Each structure stands twice: as C-alpha cells, then as structure tokens.
C-alpha cells in the first residue's frame, strides 16, 4: 500500500525478533537456549487478512463519465497540491494552513501518540533487564536459634536480571505489536485524509472570496449606474419631464442594488473569518486587485478505473490498516487460551559482609520459569475472542462503506463537473441575452416606445443573471477541487493532460 513519503514505520519483523537472543545473552546460557526454543516453536494464530472485493461497480455511472482524451496517453503519477493549484496566492494560503491549522496539528500529534503506543507494545517482545542492590540486617532473639544467644545477621546482594519475560510461543505479543503498528499506519493515513480535506477547504474558501469579490464589484457598479440614473430622474422630475412614479421606480432599483451590496459585504467578511480559522493564522492582506475567477486555472484530472482510484485514498488506506489490526487482535485473543511461559532470572553476588560482596566464591544466581495454564475464566477468554471477531467484522463493514462513500464522492464530483459546465454555458448565454435586452429596453424608453418599468425589469434581471453567472462559475471550479480531493488529493493520481482547465468566459 502507498505511504506518505515522509513516513517510514518499521517493517513487521519475522517470528521471534532478531533482538530476542541478543537481549538475553548477557544473563545466562540457559536464557539463550530458551530463546532458541521460542524461535523454533512460535506460531501465529491470527487469521490471514483478506481484503474484500470492491463493493462498487467496475466503471463510473453514465452521468459521471470522464471526457475522452484519446490523443493523450494516460500516465499515473503523483499530483501534489502545489502543482495542481497554479495560483500563487492560493498556494500561499494552503501552505499557511498546512503549517498552522490546529486540526491538522492534532492529527499529527495523534500519529506521534500511535507511534509511541507501538513502541511500547514492541518492547514487550524483548526482556526488560535491570540491576538491583539489596542490604539486609536483622537481630534474631536467642530463643529462636540453637545457640540460645541473640544473633545479628547481615546480607548484602547485587544482581542483574530480568523479570517475568514471556516467551511468545503462540504469537500473542507479536500480534499485539502488529496491531499497534497497523493502528499507527491507520492514524497516519487519517492524518493524510485531514490534510486533503484541509487543502480542499482552503481552496474552496479562496474561490468563495473571489466569487464574493466579483459579485460585490458587479453590485458596486450597479449602485453607481443607478445612482446616476436617480440623479437624472430627480432633475427631470423637477422640471416636469418625468413622473413621480418613474422616480420611485428608479429609487427602488437603487435600493435593491444597495441591499445586495451590503449583504455581499457581510458574506465576504464571514468568508474571510472562515479562511482565517482554516489557515490558523493571519492570512495577510487580500490582493490589491481582485483575482477574476475566469483566470483561476486547475490541472485537468480524469479518474480512470475505480479500482485504480479508490484504493489510493488515505481514508480507505486507514480502513484497510484497521482491518489488518483487527485480524492481528484475533490472533492475540486465540493465543490467550494457551499456556503462558515466563522467565524470571538474575545473576550477581551475595555475601554476609559488605566488603566480601565481590570476592571469589560470592557468585549467586536464580532461574525461575513459570508456566500458567488457564483452566476456568468464567468465559472471559471466549468473550474476548468473540469481541475481537465482531470487531473484525465491523472493520470489514467499515472498509466496504469507505469504498462506497469514496465511489459516490468521485461520481458526484464528475457529475457536478459535467453538469455545471453545461449550466455555465447556458448562464453565459443568459447573461449576454439579458445585457442585450437591457440595452434594447433603454433604447425603447428613450424613444418613448416603452414605459420605464420595462427598463426596470430588464436591469434587475441583468444583475441577477450576472450574479448567477459568477456563482455557477465558482461552483464549477469548486467541483474540480472536489474531484481532486475525492481522487485522494495527490496520492497517485491518474492524469490525462497537463493542460490547465479554466472556466469559459462570458465575453
């Protein structure tokens, strides 16, 4: 499975672990023999991990088919966000978010936590060696010894050894270690999913700000034009060449534009606040010149086959790692039914006198193997195994649900890209038609062939058409960002063409 390039967890070790005998060698030869015995006898009771077949169709739905690119050979390569988003300001803001966003920081800390948990579990494979020193001095009354005289006795001891080291014959500890490793890998894949979602959110926020800037520009222009019209009609009404009704109509048109202007300012402020939260820091001043949505270029993506796409998504990789961890925990639960062998041993020196502690003949050692066999546990071990198997089944269902969710997200993004492109073409023609209508209505009014109400309706519809055109263009660009995220956000994307994808112009 693909992994994050900066993430290199240790590979799963073979049965017994290479450090098994190395850690025991300084203690006793007997421990080396026990280690060899464990290496030769250990087994793994975990069931083999079988990834279920993809519970989705082999092709995308008919309404989400990719556009043909027969002249361009398909190439599979990573498409990092810094290459996908060509706008410098958008890349700057995404970089700020990846550095300062608190959700992403929490996800990275969870990876570190999972790594530490894995190292803790892995340490159980090797013996814990410790050194200890002990001094005892006590008085025994005369009636408690044969001499009949009180005696003072001393004992000094220094030793090095291990305590309660389990020989992992049945793979219980190894399976727990493998489960912790898969948890670590799943947590890192989840961090990558958070990063992909963050990149998408920042890009959408930037597009939303640019949409609102363009809509506010159109509203400001409408306010200026209608204010000039109001000034003209006030003068004409004063000399009696226009009626109060026409003046009221012009004033109504101006008030509507001013209302839209105020609402867009408030929406832009809220969008700017949301972007600040996503970046986790001050995003800096907005560009001095509003960036037109028409010039926002995104690299075109084609998804290829579902089997090529879905398994590259980080959330699906996380679900697969959790499935592997569930299988490993079944092996640990099965091993709990079998005898457990543990070793406690030590070697050192003991003497009745402190100055004789390290003299010749003071050598002392202990070797205490312990075997424990579960006989009656009131069904606890079977219940633990049942829980592990149920959680394995839950992990399978979660994996399949993740596949289906990913399939839907890609299909929705493809369908939205196609449908919004058609809507955008229609809305461009609508805006052009409304502009021509407004011009003709003004000419008819100036020639006395139509009332001013016709001009009023034409200008109102023109502004609405222009506003909707900007909204659809932003939604169309957002569908490209959604497709990029649904395809995994740069984790081995099928790329059909290096050319940029830009929205049609309304000229």
C-alpha positions in Angstrom: 0.0 0.0 0.0 1.3 3.5 -0.7 2.6 5.5 2.2 3.3 9.1 2.9 6.8 9.8 1.6 8.0 11.2 5.0 6.5 8.3 6.9 8.7 5.2 7.4 7.5 2.9 10.1 9.4 -0.2 10.8 8.5 -3.3 8.8 6.9 -6.2 10.5 9.5 -8.5 12.0 9.6 -12.2 11.5 8.7 -14.6 14.2 10.9 -14.4 17.3 12.5 -10.9 16.5 16.2 -10.6 15.9 16.8 -8.9 19.3 15.3 -11.8 21.1 18.6 -13.7 21.9 20.7 -10.6 21.9 19.0 -9.1 25.0 19.2 -12.3 26.9 22.8 -13.3 26.1 24.4 -11.3 29.0 22.4 -13.1 31.6 22.6 -16.9 31.4 23.3 -19.5 28.8 20.0 -21.1 29.8 18.2 -18.0 28.5 19.9 -18.3 25.1 18.6 -21.9 24.9 15.1 -20.7 25.8 15.3 -18.1 23.1 16.2 -20.7 20.5 13.4 -22.8 21.7 11.0 -19.9 21.3 12.3 -19.1 17.8 11.7 -22.7 16.7 8.4 -23.3 18.3 6.5 -20.0 17.8 3.3 -19.9 15.7 0.9 -17.2 14.6 -2.8 -17.8 15.4 -4.0 -14.7 13.6 -6.3 -15.4 10.6 -4.9 -14.3 7.2 -6.1 -10.8 6.3 -8.3 -11.0 3.2 -9.4 -7.7 1.8 -13.0 -7.9 0.5 -13.7 -7.2 -3.1 -14.7 -3.7 -4.1 -18.4 -3.4 -3.3 -18.9 -1.0 -6.2 -19.3 -1.1 -10.0 -16.2 -1.5 -12.2 -17.0 1.8 -14.0 -18.3 5.2 -13.1 -22.0 5.9 -13.6 -23.1 7.1 -17.1 -23.8 10.7 -15.8 -20.2 10.8 -14.4 -18.2 9.6 -17.3 -14.8 11.2 -17.9 -14.4 13.1 -21.1 -12.5 11.2 -23.8 -8.8 12.0 -24.2 -7.9 9.6 -27.0 -4.9 11.7 -28.2 -3.2 11.7 -24.8 -1.8 8.5 -23.2 -2.8 8.0 -19.6 0.1 8.4 -17.2 -0.1 7.6 -13.5 1.9 9.9 -11.3 1.6 11.9 -8.1 0.0 15.3 -8.4 0.9 17.4 -5.4 -1.4 20.3 -4.4 1.4 22.7 -5.2 1.3 21.5 -8.8 -2.5 21.2 -9.0 -3.2 24.7 -7.8 -1.4 27.2 -10.1 -2.5 30.4 -8.4 0.4 31.8 -6.3 -1.9 33.3 -3.6 -3.9 30.2 -3.3 -0.7 28.1 -2.8 0.5 30.6 -0.2 -2.7 30.3 1.8 -2.7 26.5 1.6 0.9 26.5 2.8 -0.1 28.6 5.8 -2.9 26.2 6.6 -0.7 23.2 6.4 1.7 24.8 8.8 -0.7 26.4 11.3 -4.1 24.7 11.2 -4.9 23.2 14.6 -6.9 20.3 13.3 -4.0 19.1 11.2 -1.7 19.6 14.1 -3.9 17.4 16.3 -3.9 14.8 13.6 -0.1 14.9 13.5 0.1 14.6 17.3 -2.2 11.5 17.2 0.3 9.9 14.8 3.1 10.5 17.3 0.8 9.1 20.1 0.2 6.0 18.0 3.9 5.6 17.3 4.7 5.7 21.0 2.0 3.1 21.7 3.5 0.9 19.0 7.0 1.2 20.6 5.5 0.4 24.0 3.9 -2.8 22.6 7.0 -3.8 20.6 9.1 -3.5 23.8 7.2 -6.5 25.3 8.9 -8.8 22.8 12.3 -8.3 24.5 13.3 -8.9 28.1 13.5 -6.0 30.5 16.9 -6.2 32.1 17.5 -4.4 35.4 20.1 -4.2 38.1 19.4 -4.1 41.8 21.2 -3.9 45.1 19.9 -5.2 48.4 21.2 -4.9 52.0 19.5 -6.7 55.0 20.5 -6.6 58.7 18.5 -8.1 61.5 18.6 -9.4 65.1 17.3 -12.8 66.0 16.4 -13.5 69.7 18.2 -16.3 71.5 15.1 -18.5 72.0 14.7 -18.6 68.2 18.1 -20.1 67.4 20.1 -23.2 68.5 22.9 -21.2 70.3 20.4 -19.7 72.7 22.1 -16.3 72.2 20.8 -13.4 70.3 22.3 -13.1 66.9 22.7 -10.2 64.4 22.8 -11.3 60.8 23.7 -9.3 57.7 23.1 -10.0 53.9 24.3 -7.9 51.0 23.5 -8.7 47.4 23.9 -7.1 44.0 22.5 -8.7 40.8 21.4 -8.1 37.3 18.5 -10.0 35.7 15.1 -10.0 34.1 11.6 -10.3 35.5 8.5 -12.0 34.1 9.7 -12.2 30.4 7.0 -14.0 28.4 8.3 -16.5 25.8 5.9 -15.7 22.9 5.3 -19.2 21.6 1.8 -18.6 20.3 2.4 -15.1 18.8 0.2 -13.2 21.4 2.7 -10.4 21.9 3.7 -10.3 18.2 0.1 -10.0 17.2 -0.5 -7.2 19.6 2.6 -5.5 18.2 1.4 -5.9 14.7 -2.0 -4.5 15.7 -0.3 -1.5 17.2 1.8 -1.0 14.0 -1.4 -1.1 11.9 -3.0 1.4 14.3 0.0 3.7 13.7 -0.3 3.3 10.0 -4.0 3.9 10.1 -3.5 7.1 12.2 -1.0 8.4 9.7 -3.4 7.7 6.8 -6.1 9.5 8.7 -3.7 12.5 9.1 -3.3 12.5 5.3 -7.1 12.5 4.9 -7.3 15.5 7.2 -4.6 17.2 5.1 -6.5 16.5 1.9 -9.8 17.9 3.4 -7.9 21.0 4.6 -6.5 21.7 1.2 -9.9 21.4 -0.3 -11.5 23.7 2.3 -8.9 26.4 1.9 -9.2 26.3 -1.9 -13.0 26.5 -1.6 -12.7 29.4 0.8 -10.4 31.3 -1.6 -12.8 30.6 -4.5 -15.7 31.8 -2.3 -13.9 35.0 -1.5 -13.2 35.6 -5.2 -16.8 34.9 -6.1 -18.0 37.4 -3.5 -15.4 40.0 -4.7 -16.7 39.7 -8.3 -20.3 39.8 -7.2 -19.6 42.8 -5.0 -17.9 44.5 -7.9 -21.0 44.0 -10.1 -23.2 45.3 -7.3 -21.0 48.4 -6.8 -21.1 49.1 -10.5 -24.9 48.7 -10.4 -25.2 51.1 -7.5 -23.1 53.7 -9.3 -25.1 53.4 -12.5 -28.4 53.5 -10.7 -27.3 56.5 -8.6 -26.5 58.4 -11.8 -29.9 57.4 -13.2 -31.6 58.6 -10.0 -29.8 62.0 -10.2 -31.0 62.4 -13.8 -34.6 61.4 -13.0 -34.6 63.8 -10.0 -33.7 66.6 -12.3 -36.2 65.5 -14.9 -39.0 65.2 -12.3 -38.1 68.7 -11.0 -38.7 70.2 -14.5 -41.8 68.0 -15.1 -40.5 65.8 -17.8 -40.8 62.6 -15.7 -43.4 61.4 -13.2 -43.0 60.7 -9.5 -43.8 57.0 -10.3 -40.8 56.8 -12.6 -38.6 58.5 -9.9 -39.9 56.0 -7.3 -39.1 53.1 -9.7 -35.5 54.3 -10.2 -35.1 54.8 -6.5 -36.4 51.2 -5.8 -33.9 49.8 -8.3 -31.1 51.7 -6.5 -32.2 50.5 -3.1 -32.2 46.9 -4.3 -28.7 47.2 -5.5 -27.6 48.8 -2.2 -29.2 45.9 -0.3 -27.3 43.4 -2.4 -24.1 45.4 -1.8 -24.5 45.3 2.0 -25.3 41.6 2.0 -22.3 40.7 -0.1 -20.0 42.7 2.2 -21.3 40.8 5.2 -20.9 37.4 3.4 -17.4 38.3 2.4 -16.5 39.2 6.0 -17.8 35.9 7.2 -15.9 34.0 4.4 -12.7 35.9 5.4 -13.1 34.9 9.0 -13.6 31.2 8.0 -10.4 31.4 5.9 -8.5 32.8 8.9 -9.7 29.9 11.0 -8.6 27.4 8.4 -5.1 28.9 8.0 -4.7 29.1 11.8 -3.0 32.5 11.5 -3.4 35.9 9.9 -3.7 35.1 6.1 -2.3 38.6 5.3 -3.9 41.3 3.3 -6.1 40.5 0.3 -4.6 41.0 -3.1 -4.8 44.7 -4.2 -6.6 43.6 -7.4 -9.4 41.1 -7.1 -8.4 37.9 -8.9 -11.0 37.0 -11.5 -12.5 33.5 -11.4 -12.0 33.3 -15.1 -8.2 33.2 -14.7 -8.2 30.6 -11.9 -6.6 27.6 -13.6 -6.6 24.0 -12.3 -5.0 21.0 -13.8 -7.4 18.7 -15.5 -7.9 15.2 -14.0 -9.5 12.1 -15.3 -10.2 9.3 -12.8 -9.6 6.1 -14.7 -11.0 2.9 -13.3 -12.5 2.8 -9.7 -10.0 0.0 -8.7 -7.1 2.3 -9.6 -8.5 5.3 -7.8 -10.3 4.3 -4.7 -7.6 2.3 -3.0 -5.2 5.3 -3.2 -7.4 7.4 -1.0 -5.9 7.9 2.5 -9.2 7.2 4.3 -9.5 3.9 2.5 -5.9 3.0 3.4 -6.8 3.8 7.0 -9.8 1.5 6.9 -7.6 -1.3 5.5 -5.0 -0.9 8.2 -7.7 -1.1 10.8 -8.9 -4.3 9.2 -5.4 -5.7 9.5 -5.2 -4.7 13.1 -8.5 -6.4 13.8 -7.1 -9.7 12.4 -4.0 -9.4 14.5 -6.1 -8.9 17.6 -7.9 -12.1 16.9 -4.6 -13.9 16.9 -3.8 -12.4 20.3 -7.2 -13.4 21.7 -6.7 -17.0 20.5 -3.2 -17.2 22.0 -4.7 -16.3 25.4 -6.3 -19.8 25.6 -2.8 -21.5 25.5 -0.3 -21.9 28.3 1.9 -18.8 29.1 5.5 -19.3 29.9 7.5 -16.6 31.6 11.1 -16.4 32.9 12.5 -14.6 35.9 16.2 -14.8 36.5 19.2 -13.0 37.8 22.9 -13.3 38.3 25.1 -11.5 40.8 27.0 -11.6 44.1 25.8 -12.2 47.7 27.7 -12.0 51.0 27.2 -11.6 54.7 29.8 -8.9 54.7 29.7 -5.8 52.6 33.5 -6.0 51.8 33.1 -9.6 50.7 30.4 -8.9 48.2 32.6 -9.1 45.1 35.2 -11.6 46.4 35.7 -15.0 45.0 33.0 -17.5 45.8 30.2 -14.9 46.3 28.5 -15.7 43.0 24.8 -16.2 43.2 22.1 -16.7 40.6 18.4 -17.5 40.3 16.4 -19.1 37.4 12.6 -19.3 37.9 10.5 -20.3 34.8 6.7 -20.0 35.4 4.0 -21.7 33.3 0.4 -20.7 33.7 -2.5 -22.5 32.1 -6.0 -21.1 32.0 -8.5 -23.6 33.5 -11.5 -21.6 34.5 -12.1 -18.0 33.5 -15.9 -17.8 33.6 -16.0 -17.4 29.8 -13.7 -14.3 29.8 -11.3 -15.6 27.2 -14.1 -16.7 24.9 -15.8 -13.4 25.3 -12.5 -11.6 24.4 -12.2 -13.7 21.3 -15.9 -13.0 20.3 -15.3 -9.3 20.8 -12.2 -9.5 18.5 -14.1 -11.3 15.8 -17.0 -9.0 15.9 -14.7 -6.0 15.7 -13.0 -7.7 12.7 -16.5 -7.9 11.0 -17.1 -4.3 11.9 -13.7 -3.4 10.3 -14.8 -5.2 7.1 -18.1 -3.3 7.0 -16.2 0.0 7.7 -13.8 -0.8 4.9 -16.6 -1.5 2.4 -18.5 1.6 3.5 -15.4 3.7 2.9 -15.1 2.2 -0.6 -18.7 3.0 -1.4 -18.5 6.5 0.1 -15.4 7.2 -2.0 -17.1 5.9 -5.1 -20.0 8.2 -4.6 -17.8 11.2 -3.9 -15.9 10.7 -7.1 -19.0 10.1 -9.1 -20.7 13.2 -7.6 -17.7 15.3 -8.4 -17.5 14.0 -12.0 -21.3 14.5 -12.4 -21.0 18.0 -11.0 -18.2 19.0 -13.3 -20.1 17.9 -16.3 -23.5 19.3 -15.2 -22.0 22.6 -14.0 -20.1 23.1 -17.3 -23.4 22.8 -19.1 -25.1 25.2 -16.7 -22.2 27.6 -17.1 -22.6 27.6 -20.9 -26.3 28.3 -20.5 -25.8 31.0 -18.0 -23.2 32.7 -20.2 -25.8 32.9 -23.0 -28.4 34.1 -20.5 -26.2 36.9 -19.3 -25.5 38.0 -22.8 -29.2 37.9 -23.7 -30.1 39.9 -20.6 -27.5 42.5 -21.4 -28.9 42.9 -24.9 -32.4 43.1 -23.5 -31.5 45.8 -21.1 -29.9 47.8 -23.8 -32.9 47.5 -26.1 -35.3 48.4 -23.2 -33.3 51.5 -22.6 -33.5 52.5 -26.3 -37.2 51.8 -26.4 -37.7 54.0 -23.3 -35.6 56.8 -24.7 -37.6 56.7 -27.9 -40.9 56.8 -26.0 -41.9 53.3 -27.2 -42.0 51.7 -23.7 -42.5 52.7 -20.1 -39.6 52.8 -17.7 -41.0 49.7 -15.9 -39.6 47.7 -18.8 -36.2 49.1 -18.3 -36.5 48.5 -14.5 -37.3 44.8 -15.1 -34.5 44.4 -17.7 -31.8 45.9 -15.4 -33.0 43.8 -12.4 -32.9 40.6 -14.5 -29.5 41.6 -15.9 -28.0 42.0 -12.4 -29.5 38.7 -11.3 -28.1 36.9 -14.4 -24.6 38.4 -13.8 -24.7 37.3 -10.1 -25.8 33.8 -11.0 -23.1 33.5 -13.6 -20.4 34.2 -11.0 -22.0 31.7 -8.6 -22.1 29.0 -11.2 -18.5 29.6 -12.3 -17.3 29.3 -8.7 -19.4 26.2 -8.2 -17.8 24.7 -11.4 -14.3 25.4 -10.1 -15.2 24.0 -6.7 -16.3 20.8 -8.4 -12.7 20.5 -9.8 -11.3 20.9 -6.3 -13.8 18.3 -5.0 -12.7 15.9 -7.7 -9.1 16.4 -6.8 -9.9 15.7 -3.1 -12.1 12.7 -4.0 -9.3 11.2 -6.0 -7.1 11.2 -3.0 -5.6 14.7 -3.1 -2.3 13.8 -4.8 -1.7 10.2 -3.7 -1.0 8.6 -7.1 -3.5 10.3 -9.3 -4.3 9.2 -12.9 -3.5 12.3 -15.0 -4.8 12.6 -18.6 -3.4 16.0 -19.6 -1.0 18.6 -18.2 -3.1 21.4 -19.7 -4.9 23.8 -17.4 -8.6 23.8 -17.0 -10.2 27.2 -17.0 -13.8 28.3 -16.9 -15.4 29.7 -20.1 -15.6 33.4 -20.4 -18.8 35.4 -20.5 -17.5 37.8 -23.2 
